[in-house]
Amino acid sequence: MNAQDKYEFMIIEYSTLVVPKISISIDGVEFIEKIIKLPKEENEVSNAKPFLQKIKEYQDQNWEVMSINSTYKNASPAHFAHLRKKIK
């Protein structure tokens, strides 16, 4: 009988409410927060390019996307990605 698979979990949040910012929580242990400097021509509230690039970066490190969600606060979107990675 196989035991249940074990996973690490990650949440990536991208918000543009005050300044474009990415926050990453990994398995309840690690927290990273980074303000994103966008080129002037890309500096729009609805620009999700940095968010999608960060997801791709973690996919290249064997993280699997479980879901992507968006909410709006004061006409500014916040995007969330939930990822998991199988523990070997």
C-alpha positions, 0 to 999 in steps of 0.5 A: 500500500502506498503512503499519501504523497507529501507536498510543499505548498506556495502562495504567490500574491501580486498586488498593484494597490499602492506599488506593484509588489509580489509576496511569496509564502512557501510551506509556512516557513519562508516569506519573500516580498519584493517591490516590482519596478516596471518600465514606464510603458508597462506601469499599468494597474492591470499589468500581470506580466510580473505575476505570470513571469514569477509563476513560470520561474517556479514552474521551471523549478518543478512547482505545479500550479493548482489554481490562479485567482484574482480579486479587486480592491479599490479598482486595483487587482490582486492575483493569487497563485497556489502551487505545490511541489512533491517532496521526494 
